[in-house]
């Protein structure tokens, strides 16, 4: 049996941070989404705060920075959804 992680999409506007970091464990980061129902590492609920990639690079661990870069690369290679909150604005 395989567990599939589900996510809540986070609407994004130009100029707003796109990365969501778990403030409980500081070891999980997601690009324009947050996992539901909780953090996969520490199981914190509603513990995410938004940051830019530059801010994460300033204070994050090497592991967190690598996860942020991987999340951004994965988002850039995924096809855009047919309808999104961004296109509705």
C-alpha positions as CSV (number, residue, x, y, z in Angstrom):
1,X,0.0,0.0,0.0
2,X,1.4,3.4,-0.9
3,X,0.5,6.7,0.8
4,X,0.0,9.6,-1.4
5,X,0.6,13.1,0.0
6,X,-2.3,15.5,-0.6
7,X,-1.8,19.3,-0.8
8,X,-3.8,22.5,-0.4
9,X,-2.9,24.9,-3.2
10,X,-1.8,28.4,-2.0
11,X,-2.9,31.2,-4.3
12,X,0.1,33.3,-5.3
13,X,0.3,37.0,-6.4
14,X,3.3,38.7,-7.9
15,X,5.6,40.1,-5.2
16,X,4.4,37.6,-2.5
17,X,6.7,34.8,-1.3
18,X,6.0,31.5,-3.0
19,X,7.7,29.1,-0.5
20,X,5.9,27.7,2.5
21,X,8.2,26.5,5.4
22,X,7.1,24.5,8.4
23,X,7.9,26.7,11.4
24,X,7.7,23.8,13.8
25,X,10.5,21.7,12.4
26,X,12.1,24.1,9.9
27,X,12.9,21.1,7.7
28,X,10.0,21.0,5.2
29,X,9.4,23.5,2.4
30,X,6.8,23.5,-0.4
31,X,6.3,25.7,-3.5
32,X,2.8,27.3,-3.6
33,X,1.2,24.5,-1.7
34,X,1.1,23.1,1.9
35,X,0.5,19.4,2.8
36,X,-2.7,18.3,4.3
37,X,-3.5,17.4,6.9
38,X,-0.1,18.1,8.6
39,X,3.7,18.4,8.1
40,X,5.1,15.1,6.9
41,X,8.1,15.4,9.2
42,X,6.8,16.8,12.6
43,X,3.1,16.5,12.0
44,X,2.5,20.1,12.9
45,X,-0.8,21.6,11.8
46,X,-1.1,25.1,10.4
47,X,2.5,25.8,11.1
48,X,3.6,27.2,7.7
49,X,4.9,30.6,6.9
50,X,5.7,32.1,3.5
51,X,9.3,33.0,2.5
52,X,11.2,33.9,-0.6
53,X,14.0,31.7,-1.9
54,X,16.4,34.5,-1.0
55,X,15.2,34.5,2.6
56,X,15.5,30.7,2.9
57,X,19.0,30.9,1.5
58,X,19.9,33.5,4.2
59,X,18.9,31.4,7.2
60,X,18.0,27.9,6.1
61,X,20.1,24.8,6.5
62,X,21.7,23.3,3.4
63,X,19.0,20.6,3.4
64,X,16.2,23.1,3.5
65,X,17.7,25.2,0.7
66,X,18.2,22.1,-1.4
67,X,14.5,21.1,-0.8
68,X,13.4,24.7,-1.8
69,X,15.4,24.5,-5.0
70,X,14.0,21.1,-5.8
71,X,10.5,22.2,-5.1
72,X,10.9,25.2,-7.5
73,X,12.4,23.0,-10.2
74,X,9.6,20.5,-9.9
75,X,7.0,23.3,-10.1
76,X,8.7,24.6,-13.2
77,X,8.5,21.3,-15.0
78,X,4.9,20.4,-14.0
79,X,2.2,21.4,-16.6
80,X,0.1,24.4,-15.4
81,X,-3.4,23.5,-14.4
82,X,-6.2,24.4,-16.8
83,X,-7.8,26.8,-14.4
84,X,-5.9,28.4,-11.5
85,X,-6.5,31.1,-9.0
86,X,-3.8,33.2,-10.8
87,X,-5.6,33.2,-14.1
88,X,-8.8,34.2,-12.4
89,X,-7.3,37.5,-11.2
